[in-house]
Amino acid sequence: MLEESTAPDPVELARRVLDAFNGGDFDAAMSFYGPDAFVESMGMLTGFEGVAAIRGFFEDMQRPYEEWEVEAEEILDLGNGVLFGVFLQQGRPVGSNGRVEM
């Protein structure tokens, strides 16, 4: 009989990270990242290495908004610990009635 893998599904872990970020729980979100994690933002043409840099990136992105959320349009497991995701970010800037998205 084949045994099921006990390793967590990377795509499901990524969705849990998004849920934590959207809930404003940066401690929980960062608990999913290893010490050598790397996040690359193609839209910003930059990357962030290590837990502190990744956390700072996401905190800086959320700071100017009273309302902010990220929706995963697609998350793919490319193997070897690499994920590819397409995300829609939406928010309402502090002091504004308008909304922005990227």
C-alpha positions as CSV (number, residue, x, y, z in Angstrom):
1,M,0.0,0.0,0.0
2,L,1.3,3.4,-0.9
3,E,1.8,5.9,1.9
4,E,0.6,9.5,1.4
5,S,3.1,12.2,1.7
6,T,3.2,14.1,5.0
7,A,4.9,17.1,3.4
8,P,2.5,20.1,3.2
9,D,1.3,21.1,-0.2
10,P,3.3,24.2,-1.2
11,V,0.4,25.8,-3.0
12,E,-1.8,25.4,0.1
13,L,0.9,26.9,2.3
14,A,1.1,29.9,-0.1
15,R,-2.7,30.4,0.3
16,R,-2.4,30.2,4.1
17,V,0.3,32.9,3.9
18,L,-2.0,35.1,1.9
19,D,-4.8,34.6,4.4
20,A,-2.5,35.6,7.2
21,F,-1.3,38.7,5.3
22,N,-4.9,39.7,4.4
23,G,-5.8,39.3,8.1
24,G,-2.9,41.6,9.1
25,D,-1.1,38.8,10.9
26,F,2.5,39.3,9.7
27,D,3.9,37.0,12.4
28,A,1.8,34.1,11.2
29,A,2.6,34.8,7.6
30,M,6.3,35.0,8.2
31,S,6.3,31.7,10.1
32,F,5.9,29.9,6.7
33,Y,9.2,31.3,5.3
34,G,12.5,29.6,5.8
35,P,15.6,31.7,6.7
36,D,16.9,31.6,3.1
37,A,13.6,32.4,1.4
38,F,13.5,34.7,-1.6
39,V,10.5,36.7,-2.9
40,E,10.8,38.2,-6.4
41,S,8.4,40.9,-7.5
42,M,8.3,41.0,-11.3
43,G,6.0,44.0,-11.2
44,M,8.5,46.0,-9.1
45,L,11.6,44.4,-10.8
46,T,13.2,43.6,-7.5
47,G,13.5,40.8,-5.0
48,F,13.8,40.3,-1.3
49,E,16.0,37.8,0.5
50,G,15.5,36.6,4.0
51,V,12.6,36.8,6.4
52,A,13.3,40.3,7.6
53,A,13.5,41.7,4.1
54,I,10.4,39.9,3.0
55,R,8.4,41.0,6.0
56,G,9.6,44.6,5.4
57,F,8.5,44.5,1.8
58,F,5.0,43.3,2.7
59,E,4.6,45.8,5.6
60,D,5.8,48.6,3.4
61,M,3.3,47.7,0.7
62,Q,0.4,47.6,3.2
63,R,1.3,50.7,5.3
64,P,-0.2,53.4,3.0
65,Y,-3.6,51.6,2.9
66,E,-6.6,51.6,5.3
67,E,-7.9,48.5,3.4
68,W,-5.6,46.1,1.6
69,E,-5.9,42.6,0.3
70,V,-4.1,40.3,-2.1
71,E,-6.0,37.7,-4.1
72,A,-4.2,34.8,-5.8
73,E,-5.3,34.5,-9.4
74,E,-3.0,31.6,-9.9
75,I,-0.3,29.7,-7.9
76,L,1.8,27.0,-9.5
77,D,4.2,24.6,-7.9
78,L,7.3,24.5,-10.2
79,G,9.1,22.0,-8.0
80,N,12.2,22.2,-5.9
81,G,10.6,24.6,-3.5
82,V,9.8,27.2,-6.2
83,L,6.3,28.6,-6.6
84,F,5.0,31.0,-9.3
85,G,2.0,33.2,-8.5
86,V,-0.1,35.8,-10.2
87,F,-1.7,38.1,-7.6
88,L,-4.2,40.9,-7.7
89,Q,-3.5,43.5,-5.0
90,Q,-6.3,46.0,-4.1
91,G,-6.5,48.7,-1.5
92,R,-7.9,52.0,-0.4
93,P,-5.2,54.5,0.5
94,V,-5.3,56.2,3.8
95,G,-7.7,59.3,3.7
96,S,-9.1,58.4,0.3
97,N,-12.5,57.1,-0.9
98,G,-10.9,55.7,-4.1
99,R,-9.4,52.2,-4.6
100,V,-6.3,51.2,-6.4
101,E,-5.2,47.8,-7.8
102,M,-2.1,46.2,-9.2
